Amino acid sequence: MASQSAPRRGSGHRPTPPEPRGQLLAFPERRTFGPFRWRTVKIASFAVLILLLSGALLQLVLVHALREGSASRLDAAKVPS
């Protein structure tokens, strides 16, 4: 009986290794814009937004300063000498 319980060599029955679990599959990125990745596009869009907002703010400051300067010149011109 001992010969029946022990596995024989060369019988062709080999234990199969367990299936690997927890491996990530490499899928292509859904958010690609040509050669650019999503992170690159997001950073570039934030940079453009900041430039637009700073330009608008600068324009408001300059227009306000120019209007004050021209108003003071007109007031000085109206003062009788």
GIWO-V33248 format. One record per backbone hydrogen bond with DSSP energy under -0.5 kcal/mol. CO is the residue of the C=O (numbers start at 0). NH is the residue of the N-H. Records with the same first field share a line. If there is no record, write none. Layout:
BEGIN
CO=NH, NH
END
This chain:
BEGIN
0=3, 4
1=5
7=10
11=13
24=26
29=31
30=37
31=33
32=35
35=32
36=40
37=41
38=42
39=43
40=44
41=45
42=46
43=47
44=48
45=49
46=50
47=51
48=52
49=53
50=54
51=55
52=56
53=57
54=58
55=59
56=60
57=61
58=62
59=63
60=64
61=65
62=66
63=67
64=68
65=69
66=70
67=71
68=72
69=73
70=74
71=75
72=76
73=77
74=78
END
